[in-house]
Amino acid sequence: MEDNYVQILKIAIKSTLGANGRLEYAVVVDKGNSNNQPYVVSYPQGNNQQKKAPQTESKTPFEIPSLDADLLTQSNLNPNYTFNTYIEGDCNRLARSAGFAVATKPGITSFNPLMVYGGVGLGKTHLVQAIGNEIKNGPEDKFVLYVSSEKFVNQFMDSIKDGNVKSFTNFYMQVDVLIIDDIQFLAGKDRTQEMFFHIFNHLHQNKKQIIMTSDCPPKDLKGLEERLLSRFKWGLTADLQMPDFETRVAIIRRKMQSEGIFIPDDVVEYLAYTVDTNVRELEGILISLIAHASLNRVEINLELAKTVIKNFIKDIETEVGIEFIQKSVSEYYSIHPDELKAKTRKKEIVIARQVAMYFSKEFTQHSLKSIGYHFGGRDHSTVIHAVQTVNDMIETDASFRNAVNELKKKFKMRSY
């Protein structure tokens, strides 16, 4: 019955009893059963009876023993992960725009599957759950399910052990929007990949939305079958990059607004300049900063921020040296620091080198000769020319002036 009539029964139950209708059934053995007792399917109960989820959340007419009770009634979505709380920047604009398009028309756009990839703490989980929440709270009655790949693997293994593989498969094939986090965890797990392959095909053919996250693009995923990887490329792959300064400032302000906390501008900028790794670390520092201020009954200021950051970032640099200037300028102009020392006349590298020399003279005690030495053994006259050129461009080029001012603000923050 489960193999051939599930979809028909679901449609009939929904049309007759409404969205909350459920099917419970018993299978009676034939007369040859020596015990002459019918076999009745037993329905699992949650471990905590008080945690019973509301009946209206259930989307499947079958109870599946191999899956957690909560999974049958909940989407596993964090309600705090929404598009409103997701800060947009150049680092995530494509992924966010694609995610919102998917949330508006799940399964209909060409972004199916949607693969979001990026490093640790860059907001992959927040974004895909924001998509899920947008769909779940939308006008259509969609069964949205978020599950980590690790949990998916464990559930599948349990279903094999309990002899409930068909129930497991049927359940996942009834999902309208499947969100799988950290798909790279399936690497090397051949049986699970085989199962996911069939579930993926079924959902995709029935125009159900599939959303995945990974720590790298599909072409770099190791240990996954080629037929899976080829399907991952059917839709859109969007990456999340390190947030830039403006995005980090916006993240800090939004976090503080949600907590009802005021932080002075100089502290906000110091945190945004100093913590340039990932969003998760930035939020962790903010929580720690709030806790220190609250428990010690002190105001949040620059001194407290520096104390807190030292507990998170090892060997934090407080001095603005030539190496730090070279690193910062290179990052700003998207070049490698070694290119500042190379003998090349490419315009973008020459400008970056001149800017770095300009700041090396302003923020360090090095002589002109020493500065030139740190830039590939150039002489002091080259440094003088670089400083003069930068000053001239500041006067005549507004865009260049803004770039210099932004970098100068960063170096001033560092030297506080």
C-alpha positions in Angstrom: 0.0 0.0 0.0 2.8 2.4 0.9 4.6 1.7 -2.4 1.6 2.2 -4.7 -1.1 4.3 -3.0 0.6 6.8 -0.8 0.1 9.8 -3.0 -3.5 8.9 -3.9 -4.3 8.4 -0.2 -2.7 11.7 0.7 -4.8 13.6 -1.9 -8.0 11.9 -0.8 -7.4 12.5 2.9 -6.5 16.2 2.4 -9.6 16.8 0.2 -11.9 15.0 2.6 -10.5 15.9 6.1 -8.4 18.9 5.4 -4.7 19.6 5.8 -4.7 18.1 9.3 -6.1 14.8 8.3 -4.0 11.7 9.2 -4.0 8.1 8.2 -3.5 5.3 10.7 -3.9 1.8 9.6 -3.5 -1.8 10.8 -2.5 -4.9 8.8 -4.3 -8.1 9.7 -2.5 -11.4 9.1 -4.1 -14.2 7.1 -5.8 -17.2 8.7 -2.6 -19.2 8.6 -1.2 -17.2 11.5 -0.8 -19.6 14.4 -1.5 -16.9 17.0 -4.6 -15.8 15.1 -3.8 -12.3 16.2 -3.7 -9.3 14.0 -0.4 -7.4 13.6 -1.1 -3.8 14.5 1.4 -1.1 13.6 2.6 0.7 16.7 3.1 4.4 16.6 6.1 6.0 18.3 5.7 8.4 21.1 8.2 11.3 21.8 10.6 10.8 24.7 9.1 13.9 26.4 5.3 13.9 26.4 5.2 17.5 27.4 7.2 18.5 24.3 4.4 17.3 22.0 4.3 19.4 18.9 1.1 21.0 17.6 -1.0 18.7 15.4 -1.2 21.3 12.7 2.5 21.0 11.9 2.3 17.4 10.7 2.6 16.8 7.0 2.9 13.1 6.6 0.1 10.6 7.1 2.5 7.8 8.2 4.5 7.6 11.4 8.0 6.5 10.8 9.7 4.7 13.7 13.3 5.3 12.4 12.9 9.0 12.6 12.8 11.4 15.6 9.3 12.3 16.6 10.1 16.0 16.4 11.2 15.6 12.8 7.8 14.5 11.8 6.1 17.6 13.1 8.7 20.3 12.8 10.8 21.9 10.0 13.8 22.2 12.4 14.2 25.8 11.4 15.5 28.5 13.7 12.8 31.3 13.6 15.5 33.9 14.2 17.1 33.1 10.8 15.2 35.3 8.4 16.0 37.6 5.5 15.4 40.6 7.8 18.2 39.5 10.1 20.5 38.6 7.3 22.8 41.5 6.4 23.4 41.9 2.7 26.8 43.0 1.3 29.0 42.4 -1.7 30.2 39.2 -0.1 26.8 37.5 -0.2 24.6 39.5 -2.7 24.3 36.8 -5.3 23.5 34.1 -2.8 21.0 36.2 -1.0 19.2 37.3 -4.2 19.1 33.7 -5.5 17.8 32.6 -2.1 15.0 35.1 -2.1 14.0 34.1 -5.6 13.8 30.5 -4.5 11.8 31.5 -1.4 9.3 33.3 -3.7 8.9 30.4 -6.1 10.3 27.2 -4.6 10.8 24.4 -7.2 9.8 26.7 -10.1 13.0 28.7 -10.8 16.1 27.4 -12.5 17.9 27.6 -9.2 17.1 24.0 -8.4 19.1 22.7 -6.7 20.5 25.8 -5.0 24.0 25.2 -3.6 25.4 27.7 -1.2 29.1 27.3 -0.3 31.7 29.1 1.7 34.0 28.9 4.7 33.2 28.4 8.3 31.0 31.1 10.0 30.1 33.0 6.8 26.3 32.6 7.2 25.5 29.6 5.1 23.1 28.1 7.6 21.5 31.5 8.3 20.8 32.0 4.6 19.3 28.6 3.8 17.2 28.7 6.9 16.0 32.2 6.0 14.8 30.7 2.7 13.1 27.9 4.6 11.3 30.3 7.0 10.2 32.5 4.2 8.6 29.6 2.4 7.1 28.0 5.5 5.5 31.3 6.5 4.3 32.0 3.0 0.7 31.6 1.6 1.3 28.1 0.2 1.1 25.0 2.4 4.7 23.7 1.9 6.4 21.0 4.0 9.9 22.5 4.6 12.5 20.4 6.2 16.0 21.4 7.3 18.4 18.6 8.3 22.2 18.3 8.6 23.9 15.8 6.5 25.2 14.1 9.6 21.6 13.6 10.9 20.4 12.4 7.5 23.2 9.7 7.6 22.3 8.7 11.1 18.6 8.4 10.4 19.3 6.3 7.3 21.6 4.0 9.3 18.9 3.6 11.9 16.3 2.9 9.3 18.5 0.0 8.0 19.0 -1.3 11.5 15.2 -1.1 12.3 14.1 -2.4 8.9 12.3 0.8 8.0 14.1 1.9 4.9 10.9 2.2 2.9 9.4 4.5 5.6 12.5 6.6 5.6 12.4 6.9 1.8 8.7 7.7 1.7 9.0 10.4 4.3 11.8 12.3 2.5 10.0 11.9 -0.9 7.0 13.7 0.6 9.0 16.9 1.4 8.3 20.0 -0.6 11.5 21.8 0.3 14.5 19.9 1.4 17.4 21.8 3.0 20.5 19.7 3.5 23.4 21.4 5.5 27.1 20.4 5.0 26.6 18.0 2.1 30.3 17.2 2.1 29.6 15.0 5.1 28.2 12.4 2.7 31.7 11.8 1.3 32.7 8.2 1.4 29.3 7.0 2.5 28.2 5.0 -0.5 24.9 3.6 0.7 23.7 7.0 1.9 24.8 8.6 -1.3 22.7 5.9 -3.2 19.7 6.7 -1.1 20.1 10.5 -1.4 20.5 10.1 -5.2 17.1 8.5 -5.5 15.5 11.0 -3.1 17.1 13.9 -5.1 15.8 12.5 -8.4 12.3 12.1 -7.1 12.1 15.6 -5.6 13.6 17.3 -8.6 11.3 15.5 -11.1 8.3 16.5 -9.0 9.5 20.1 -8.9 10.3 20.1 -5.2 13.0 22.5 -4.1 16.4 21.2 -3.0 18.8 23.5 -1.1 22.3 22.5 0.0 25.3 24.0 1.7 28.9 23.0 1.4 32.3 24.2 2.4 33.5 24.2 -1.2 32.0 24.3 -4.7 30.8 21.0 -6.3 33.9 20.6 -8.4 36.1 20.5 -5.3 34.0 18.0 -3.3 35.9 14.8 -2.8 34.4 11.3 -2.1 31.0 12.0 -3.7 29.8 10.0 -6.7 30.0 11.8 -10.1 26.3 11.3 -10.8 25.5 13.3 -7.6 28.0 16.0 -8.4 26.6 16.4 -11.9 23.1 16.9 -10.4 24.4 19.5 -8.0 25.4 21.5 -11.0 21.9 21.5 -12.5 20.8 24.6 -10.7 22.8 27.5 -9.2 26.0 27.5 -7.1 26.5 30.7 -5.2 29.4 31.4 -2.8 29.7 33.4 0.4 32.9 35.4 0.9 34.4 37.1 3.8 32.3 40.2 4.7 33.9 43.5 3.9 34.3 46.4 6.4 30.9 48.0 5.7 29.1 44.7 6.0 30.8 44.0 9.3 29.8 47.4 10.6 26.2 46.7 9.6 26.3 43.2 11.3 27.5 44.8 14.5 24.9 47.5 14.5 22.1 45.1 13.8 23.3 42.8 16.6 23.4 45.6 19.0 20.0 46.9 18.0 18.5 43.5 18.5 20.1 43.3 22.0 19.1 46.9 22.9 22.7 47.8 23.5 24.5 51.0 22.5 28.1 50.9 21.4 30.1 54.0 20.5 31.1 54.4 16.9 34.8 54.1 17.6 34.3 50.7 19.2 32.1 49.6 16.3 34.7 50.6 13.8 37.5 49.0 15.9 35.7 45.7 16.0 34.9 45.8 12.3 38.5 46.5 11.3 40.1 44.1 13.8 37.8 41.1 13.4 38.0 40.3 9.7 37.7 36.5 9.8 34.1 35.5 9.8 30.6 36.5 11.1 30.5 33.8 13.8 33.7 35.0 15.5 32.5 38.6 15.3 29.2 37.7 16.9 31.0 35.7 19.6 33.1 38.7 20.5 30.0 40.9 20.6 28.3 38.5 23.0 31.4 38.4 25.2 31.7 42.2 25.1 28.1 42.6 26.3 28.7 40.0 29.0 31.8 41.7 30.3 30.1 45.1 30.4 27.0 43.7 32.1 28.7 41.5 34.7 31.3 44.1 35.6 28.8 47.0 35.4 31.1 49.1 33.2 30.4 51.0 29.9 31.5 49.5 26.6 34.5 51.4 25.4 37.6 50.9 23.3 39.7 49.7 26.2 37.1 47.0 27.1 36.8 46.0 23.4 40.6 45.5 23.2 40.6 43.4 26.3 37.8 41.1 25.1 39.4 40.7 21.6 42.6 39.5 23.1 40.7 36.5 24.4 39.6 35.6 20.9 42.4 36.5 18.6 45.9 35.1 19.3 48.9 37.4 18.9 46.8 40.3 17.8 48.9 43.1 16.3 48.5 46.5 17.9 51.4 48.2 16.0 51.0 49.5 12.5 54.2 48.2 10.8 55.2 48.0 7.2 54.2 44.4 6.9 50.7 45.1 8.3 50.3 48.1 5.9 51.4 45.9 3.0 48.9 43.2 4.0 46.0 45.7 4.4 46.7 47.5 1.2 47.0 44.3 -0.8 43.7 43.0 0.6 42.0 46.3 -0.3 43.3 46.2 -3.9 42.9 42.4 -4.2 46.5 41.6 -5.0 49.1 39.5 -3.3 51.5 41.3 -0.9 54.5 39.9 -2.8 53.3 41.9 -5.9 54.1 45.1 -4.0 57.8 44.1 -4.0 57.9 42.8 -7.6 59.4 44.7 -10.5 56.3 45.3 -12.5 54.7 48.4 -13.9 51.1 47.2 -14.0 49.0 50.3 -13.1 46.9 48.7 -10.3 50.0 47.3 -8.6 52.0 50.6 -9.0 49.1 52.5 -7.3 48.8 50.0 -4.5 52.6 50.1 -3.9 52.6 53.9 -3.8 49.7 53.9 -1.3 51.5 51.4 0.9 54.7 53.5 0.8 52.7 56.6 1.6 51.2 55.0 4.7 54.5 53.4 5.7 56.0 56.9 5.9 53.0 58.3 7.8 52.5 55.5 10.4 56.0 54.1 11.0 59.4 55.4 12.1 61.2 53.8 9.2 63.5 56.0 7.1 62.8 56.5 3.4 65.7 54.2 2.6 64.3 51.5 4.9 60.8 51.8 3.4 62.2 51.4 0.0 64.1 48.3 1.1 60.9 46.7 2.3 59.3 47.2 -1.2 61.7 45.1 -3.2 64.9 47.1 -2.5 63.8 50.3 -4.1 65.7 53.6 -3.3 64.5 56.5 -1.2 63.7 58.6 -4.3 61.0 56.1 -5.3 59.4 56.5 -1.9 59.5 60.3 -2.2 57.8 60.1 -5.6 55.2 57.7 -4.3 54.3 60.0 -1.4 54.0 63.0 -3.7 51.9 61.1 -6.2 49.5 59.9 -3.6 49.1 63.5 -2.2 48.4 64.8 -5.7 45.8 62.1 -6.4 44.1 62.8 -3.1 43.5 66.4 -4.3 42.2 65.5 -7.8 40.5 62.1 -7.5 37.5 61.7 -5.2 37.3 57.9 -5.5 41.0 57.6 -4.7 40.7 60.0 -1.8 37.9 57.9 -0.3 40.0 54.7 -0.6 43.0 56.4 1.2 40.7 57.8 3.9 39.2 54.3 4.5 42.6 52.7 4.8 43.8 55.6 7.0 40.9 55.0 9.4 41.9 51.4 9.7 45.5 52.2 10.5 44.4 54.8 13.1 42.2 52.3 14.7 45.1 49.8 14.9 47.4 52.4 16.5 44.9 53.4 19.3 
